[in-house]
Amino acid sequence: MGNSMIKEYVLFVALGLLLQLASMIKPFRKQVKNAEKTLDLVGCIYVYLVNIGFFMLMASPILFVSELPFMQAWYQYTAPLSTGTLLVIHLLLIDLLSYWAHRIMHQQWLWNIHAFHHSQKHIWWLGGMRASPMHVMMMGLPIIITVILFPAQFGSWPSLVILILFLANQHWLHTNVTFPFENKLVYLLVTPQMHFVHHSKKRHFSDSNYGFMFSIWDRLFGTYTDYKEHPKDDILGLNYANSTLRLMLGLGPKRKLNTTVINTETTIKEKIQ
């Protein structure tokens, strides 16, 4: 367990630094000096601790559900599936469920648990780790549901493929880098510029492009915004003020505002309950 976690941390940092180097070579957006690196580092450690606690708490419920008679019958039915098939199922199902978990968090009644993630003003790989405890739980549910439904006994290489893909995807979405053939790649995969639209301060942009790995979900469910329609000098972050502590805890501002924000594109309501 300990060695596995150490390997994951090393891989996490190595992939992040590799993409950071790529962003220095070929960025798609000119940015000012990042003054939030300390907050992002703290946020990253915070999220990892919450993640560990959450999945430890969920171990017993997962075991309980998996031992129910109807689940045992389901496992016998899915037993013939090959390792490669289960790998594909895991990737697609986790990504589809993650799309909907993400989209649900953009509803007014759940927005506060997701706001910390959108508070970043600088796009880089570590900034994407910001999340409140409830955000972590919401995004952990797709993994738990998939593992319960398809508890694949992966060998070493499929497990490594899953780990690398999801870590690399998390970093790549939040990296300021231009990739070759991105205008073609975006038809299948979520690219950095596509996800950059989602972090806009303007709500009509941020309430779109919810996908993580595959862009097909946004296209299929009508939430896709073409990154070419989004200005690269757009401002990131929230359109209202809140303290860092309350954001990290998933709480809204102390004083509930009933104002509007005016920008050059449209008039939008504050994302406050």
Salt bridges, closest charged atoms under 4 A:
GLU36 OE2 - LYS121 NZ 3.80
GLU36 OE1 - ARG130 NH2 3.17
ASP40 OD1 - ARG130 NE 2.61
ASP207 OD1 - HIS106 ND1 2.96
ASP207 OD2 - ARG203 NE 2.80
ASP207 OD1 - LYS271 NZ 3.26
ASP226 OD1 - LYS228 NZ 3.97
ASP234 OD1 - LYS202 NZ 3.86
ASP234 OD2 - HIS230 NE2 2.72
